[in-house]
């Protein structure tokens, strides 16, 4: 039983670290560090670096929330800790 809890926690941490790494890359690297390089490209009429710093990181964050919920529901079912739907 303790092995299942540890495996569940490790899977949860791995998922969180992966998603936080993506968010860090998009918001910090693309929005701050690589902004000058990305600004030579256009996205919907805006410089790409500007777009990432103003809109892209927010969109990616919202998408990552949905991915987290979807993956955690799968992990919960895999480890038998999901909530039953009584609806």
N, C-alpha and C positions, 0 to 999 in steps of 0.2 A: 504494500500500500504506500509506504514512504517512497519507494522508487517511482511510482506513478506520479506522486505529488512533485517530486524533484524533476521528473521528465516534463511534466506539464509546465512547471515554473521556468525551466530552461527554454522550452519552446516559446513561452510567452515573452521571456527576455530577448530571445533571438529575434522574434518578430518586432518587438519594440525598437531594438537597436537598429534593425534593418530600415524600418520606416523613419526613424529619427535621422539616420544617416542620409536617406534620400531627401528629407526635408532640409537638413543642414546643407547638403550640396546645392539644392535648388535656391534656397534663400540666401545663404552666405556666399557660396562660391559663384553661382551664376548671377546673383543680385548685387554682389559687392566686389569680389576679387576679380572676376572675369568680365565685369561690365564693359570695360573699354573694348575688349576683343569682340564681345557679343554685339556691341552697338553698331558694328559695320554691317549687320544683317537687319532686315526689317521683318516685322510680324504684325499683320493687320495695320500697316502704315506707321507703326511705332518702331523705334530702335529696340532690338531684342533685349539688350541689357536693361534698358529702362522698363520694358514690359515685365521682365522677370522680377525686378525690384518692386514694381508697383502692383502688378496683378498676378503674375505667374506663380509666385510663392504662395499666395493666398489660395489660388485654385488647386495647386498641388496639395496644400495642407488639407483642404476639404476632401479631396479625393483620397488622401491617406487615411482620413478618419473612416471613410466607408470601407476601405480595404482592411483596416484594423478590425472593424466590427465583423466583416465577412469572415476573415481568417480566425478570429477568436471564437466565433460560433462553430466553425469547423473543429478547432482545437477542443472546445468544450465537449462537443459530441464525441470526438476521438477518445478523450480521457474520461468520459462519463460524468461530467460535471455540468451538463447543459440543463437549462430550465425547460420543463415540459410546457408545451403550449396547450392550454385547456380551452381554447377558443373554438 
